[in-house]
Amino acid sequence: MTAQNDNQTGVRIRTLRGTVVSDKMDKTIRVRVTRLKMNEKYKKQYKVSETYYAHDPENAYRTGETVTIRASRPLSKTKRWVVVPKTEAAA
């Protein structure tokens, strides 16, 4: 997870990078974000993944693509993230 400052308000914006798991819904994708955690006792790293629902207004992303998502206001019961457009993510 990374946090960026918004230039206008100074508020930190949470962004995550993950892989699209499902694109079967209209204007919604499921993104799996995987990160490494370390066991306190044995000092061994292991993977933990979490799935987020993200708003994709143009239905531009397909299963298997890597995307960047950012936190937003609640858009539905489960959707709290918005896909960063390809042009913004590249910059």
C-alpha positions as CSV (number, residue, x, y, z in Angstrom):
1,M,0.0,0.0,0.0
2,T,1.2,3.5,-0.8
3,A,-0.1,6.8,0.2
4,Q,0.2,9.9,-2.0
5,N,-0.6,13.5,-1.1
6,D,-3.3,15.3,-3.0
7,N,-1.8,18.7,-4.1
8,Q,-5.0,20.7,-3.6
9,T,-6.1,19.6,-0.1
10,G,-3.0,17.9,1.4
11,V,-5.0,14.7,2.1
12,R,-3.2,11.4,1.7
13,I,-4.8,9.1,-0.9
14,R,-4.5,5.4,-0.4
15,T,-3.5,3.5,-3.6
16,L,-3.0,-0.3,-4.1
17,R,-1.7,-2.3,-6.9
18,G,-3.1,-5.7,-7.8
19,T,-4.4,-8.2,-10.4
20,V,-7.9,-8.3,-11.8
21,V,-9.6,-11.5,-10.7
22,S,-13.1,-11.0,-12.1
23,D,-14.6,-8.6,-14.7
24,K,-18.1,-10.2,-14.9
25,M,-20.0,-7.3,-13.3
26,D,-21.0,-4.1,-15.1
27,K,-18.6,-1.2,-14.2
28,T,-17.1,-3.3,-11.4
29,I,-14.0,-5.4,-11.2
30,R,-12.5,-7.5,-8.4
31,V,-8.9,-6.9,-7.7
32,R,-6.6,-9.2,-5.6
33,V,-3.8,-7.4,-3.8
34,T,-1.0,-9.6,-2.5
35,R,1.5,-8.5,0.1
36,L,4.2,-10.1,2.2
37,K,3.9,-10.4,6.0
38,M,6.5,-11.7,8.4
39,N,5.9,-14.1,11.2
40,E,7.0,-12.5,14.5
41,K,8.4,-15.7,16.1
42,Y,10.0,-17.5,13.2
43,K,10.9,-14.5,11.0
44,K,9.5,-16.2,7.9
45,Q,7.7,-14.3,5.2
46,Y,4.4,-15.4,3.8
47,K,1.9,-14.1,1.3
48,V,-1.5,-12.6,2.3
49,S,-4.0,-11.6,-0.3
50,E,-7.1,-9.5,0.0
51,T,-9.8,-8.9,-2.6
52,Y,-11.3,-5.4,-3.3
53,Y,-14.2,-4.3,-5.5
54,A,-13.3,-1.4,-7.7
55,H,-15.3,0.9,-9.9
56,D,-14.3,0.6,-13.6
57,P,-16.7,3.0,-15.5
58,E,-15.5,2.1,-19.0
59,N,-15.2,-1.7,-18.4
60,A,-11.7,-1.3,-19.7
61,Y,-9.9,-3.9,-17.7
62,R,-10.0,-7.7,-18.1
63,T,-9.1,-10.7,-15.9
64,G,-5.3,-11.0,-15.4
65,E,-4.4,-7.4,-16.0
66,T,-2.4,-5.4,-13.3
67,V,-4.2,-2.3,-12.1
68,T,-3.8,0.5,-9.6
69,I,-6.8,1.4,-7.5
70,R,-7.3,4.3,-5.1
71,A,-9.7,4.8,-2.2
72,S,-12.9,6.8,-2.7
73,R,-16.2,7.4,-1.2
74,P,-18.6,4.4,-0.8
75,L,-20.1,3.7,-4.2
76,S,-22.2,0.7,-3.2
77,K,-22.4,-1.8,-0.3
78,T,-19.0,-3.3,-1.1
79,K,-17.4,-0.9,-3.6
80,R,-15.0,1.6,-2.0
81,W,-12.2,1.8,-4.6
82,V,-11.8,3.4,-8.1
83,V,-9.5,2.2,-10.8
84,V,-6.8,4.7,-11.7
85,P,-6.9,5.3,-15.5
86,K,-4.1,3.8,-17.5
87,T,-2.8,7.3,-18.4
88,E,-2.6,8.4,-14.8
89,A,-1.0,5.1,-13.6
90,A,1.8,5.4,-16.2
91,A,2.7,8.9,-15.1
